[in-house]
Amino acid sequence: MRRGMTATALVATLALAATACGGGDGDKQGKGSGGELAGEVTWWDTSTVGSEDKVFKKIAEDFEKKHPKVTVKYVNVPFGDAQNKFKNAAQAGSGAPDVIRSEVAWTPDFADLGYLAPLDGTTALKNEGDFLPQAAASTKYKDKTYAVPQVIDSLGIFYNKKMLKDAGAEVPKDVPSLKETSKKVKEKSGKTGFYLRGDDAYFFLPFLYGEGGDLVDAKTKTVTVDNAAGVKAMKTVKDLLDSGAAKTDATDGYENQQKAFKSGEVAMMVNGPWALADTYTGEQFKDKSNLGIAPVPAGSAKQGAPQGGHNLAVYAGSKNLDASYAFVEYMSSPAVQAQVTKELNLLPTRTSVYAQPEVAKNEIVGLFKPAVEKAVERPWIPETGSLFAPLVTEYTKVLTGQTTPEAGTKAAGDAYRKLLKGWK
């Protein structure tokens, strides 16, 4: 571990620090004389600025109304910065939040470093059995629970209904039909059919899964990204570009993709439910019914998209654990999850919420829930989040012609074996 401190020693140190700061002595932790929750809870939210953040900030304020002696310090931290920023603050023992909205792959990483408080037996895990099994799986590490599932998601293909209809094209079900639909869109409108994210390997995963591949096999401790399926997946995405079926951008791909899709410069993209609020602001989707969503196109082996989502985790060194646990419980409660689904079209993690009438009739939930149920779980190992950096480097090189699919996947595999000591 960094600075020579083991995860076990760090947990013990942080726990002692939290205990030392307890009580109603003016610190963040404490309860009122009647046992009422009190003090401050700092929450790092990583949701999208301008749409999601407004809703989550309002929900945090509603928690304060329920617990008037608790102040929630809301901080929106850019998603791309949050993982390392939290690690740095936790390692330094200063500046870390009490609660963090953690991408699912970060949870085992933070837990392995000793930065998260175990939640087993706390109020944070109220009605634990109500959580979807696949959502709960991302919160576990070494037989302990270190987070609570907040939202779950997967990827689907977004398409402009009018552009496809005008082109006489069908919604693609597999890669060959994706190329055919793109060809028809080009012939009819001169626009590109599909936007392929070239700066984020997460969006490469549907193509990798589609060929029957995966990044690693955690059960056998084997690196698999550079096997035959991985090479074929890289050839598939390169062919989409070379054939003119897709366009890409190796920098700032998310913003460029959204801009292109919302303006009608492309007819299709792969994205998740988090993109809906922003997508509906586009000129092409002033009439929301013009937006279609379908499962990601299948490869030669199967159809598959990665399981994503966010968890709520409590910092092991928090000076206000009681209020932090209560905040996490509230933010993941059925009522709040239903509210989030209604206002942001994000998918809940509790089984009971899907039975609520407003959620059950939500069109977006209906479209994405089947994808989530069939989503491919990523390996819940501490290094999962670190697997994307070497892959995106090679992915971008392949797409820009700087290397071949064979050489790119081999380089990614070699990087994985250096990272995962002792893996085949």
Secondary structure, 3 states (H helix, E strand, C coil): CHHHCCHHHHHHHHHHHHHHCCCCCCCCCCECCCCCECEEEEEEECCCCCCHHHHHHHHHHHHHHHCCCEEEEEEECCHHHHHHHHHHHHHHCCCCCCEEEEECCHHHHHHHCCCECCCCCCHHHCCHHHECHHHHHCCEECCEECCEEEEEECCEEEEEHHHHHHCCCCCCCEHHHHHHHHHHHHHHHCCEEEECCCCCHHHHHHHHHHCCCCCEECCCCEECCCCHHHHHHHHHHHHHHHCCCEECCCCCHHHHHHHHHHHCCEEEEEECHHHHHHHCCCHHHCCHHHEEEEECCECCCCCCCECEEEEEEEECCCCCHHHHHHHHHHHCCHHHHHHHHHHHCCECCEHHHHCCHHHHCCHHHHHHHHHHHCCECCCCCCCHHHHHHHHHHHHHHHHCCCCCHHHHHHHHHHHHHHHCCCCC
